[in-house]
């Protein structure tokens, strides 16, 4: 997080790594209340299931030849 004052000076006010953003993502609050939480036991690293939106596989469209 950065802040720019009226004089134009930029200040670095907050950084987070790992789980530091959990309080800002509402869905995590609900997941953490569930019996198994985020169910990350046994994963290669925590939150391995989170992917950038561009990395999701597009669903295959039906082949028009076989309707």
N, C-alpha and C positions, 0 to 999 in steps of 0.2 A: 504494500500500500504506500502510496506517495501523496504528499500534500504540497501544493504550490501556494506560497503566500502572495500578498499584493505586490511585493517588490520583485516577484519572479523567482525567488529562491525555492528550490525543490528539496523537500525533506523526505527521507525514507522513514516511514512511521511504523511499519509492521511487516514481518515476514513469517512464513510458516512452511513447515515441511512435514510430510507424513499426514497425521490426522489433525493438523491445526485448523483445517477449514470445516470440520464436522459441524460446528455450531452454526455455520452459514448455509448449510445444505439441509433443508427441512426433512427430506426423506430419511436421512441418516438418523435423525431423532426418533423416528418411528421404528426403523430397523433395530435400533439399539434397545427398544422396549420389547421386541419379539423374543420368544424363548431362546432361539439360537443366535440372536443378534444379527450380525452381518454374515455369519457362517463362513468365516475366512480360515478356519482351522484346516491345515493341510495344504493351503494354497502356496504357490511359489513365493509370493509376497503379499502383504495386505492390499486389498483393493485391486487385485489383479483383474477382476471382472470389470473394472471401469475402463472404457475405451473412448477415444476421441470420436466424435460423431462421424468423421470421414472414414473411420476404420471398420464400420459395420458393413457386413456383406449385404449387397442389394438383393432382394428376393428375385428369384428367377421368374421371368414372364412366361406364360404358357406359349407353347409353339403354335403359331397360327395355322400350321398345316394339319394339326391333329384335333381340331374342334369337334 
